[in-house]
Amino acid sequence: MQEIEDAEMKSSFRVIP
């Protein structure tokens, strides 16, 4: 269940910029 969290974290980081 780490791949899902990694994908969500990367998506959140992309929303900041």
FENBELHU-V341617 format. One line per field, one symbol per residue. burial: + if it has 9 or more other C-alpha atoms within 8 Angstrom, else -. A space follows every 10 residues. Layout:
burial=???
This chain:
burial=---------- -------
